[in-house]
Amino acid sequence: MAKASKQHSLASLPGTLVLVGAGKMGGAMLDGWLARRLPPRKVVVLEPQPSREIKALAKRGVRINPKGKIGDVAALVIAVKPQTAPEALPPLALLIGRKTLAVSIMAGRTIGFLEAALPSAAIVRAMPNTPAAIGRGITVAVGNRRVTASARKLAHALLASTGSVEWVNDEALMDAVTAVSGSGPAYVFLLAEAMARAGVAAGLPAALADTLARQTVAGAGELLHRSALPAATLRQNVTSPGGTTAAALEVLMGKDGVEPLMTRAVAAATRRGKKLAG
């Protein structure tokens, strides 16, 4: 896993940043960029149905669907739905300059697909996840051969606006990345659902079971985030020999328990990702 060096300052972006698609993820990234002192006048948003929040940014200087020339594009961030990509990408080739960086957060769309539509661009393919909406996401990125050290710093800064960023050198890993972190929040939400239902089955009122499950998952996640200890150590610290937690873990860690089930689930998601990518 590769790490990026000293981070690029968005405040000194040498050109225009074009955001294509300003839905939940694109909008979250835009909020992060502006919070990191990217000048609003340097931002262009191309979005056929901009939300009220996006439209309001025009008062700060963000250009929404401008009719005239955009100017030199330093970075093009593609945040449209993957299924619309074949129609959305070809017109973007006109925005690519000699030093333009293109960053895609479209699930399943490969670097090869992006290069076919944007043949002269330095391209970074990235996979964020939904906690990006609250600045606690994790994004994994991989670049093509045209991505220079400076372009990678810029990509890292753009992606870090919504949380942590990791880099890989092998694009083939992106399907497994999607299966673990891209889809992962749904697994955690399912855990909270299952805990709440189990609480009801054990006799708790539904509202209380839901509150206990939500707060426990959220609190444990925050503890995991703040602690330098491995997850296994944190689990062991909660588990007294012969106690109630140990009794539950005997079930959860059995041969038909969480680990083999999660292994199968991630494998299924990985296979699906490969199939969607073609």
SULGI-V667625 format. One record per helix or strand of 2 or more residues. SS is the DSSP state (hx for helix, st for strand). FROM is the first residue (numbers start at 1). LEN is the number of residues. If there is no record, write none. Layout:
ss:SS from:FROM len:LEN
ss:SS from:FROM len:LEN
//
This chain:
ss:hx from:10 len:3
ss:st from:16 len:5
ss:hx from:24 len:12
ss:hx from:40 len:3
ss:st from:43 len:4
ss:hx from:52 len:9
ss:st from:63 len:2
ss:st from:73 len:6
ss:hx from:82 len:7
ss:hx from:90 len:6
ss:st from:101 len:4
ss:hx from:111 len:7
ss:st from:122 len:6
ss:hx from:130 len:5
ss:st from:137 len:7
ss:hx from:149 len:14
ss:st from:163 len:5
ss:hx from:171 len:12
ss:hx from:184 len:18
ss:hx from:206 len:21
ss:hx from:231 len:8
ss:hx from:244 len:9
ss:hx from:258 len:20
//
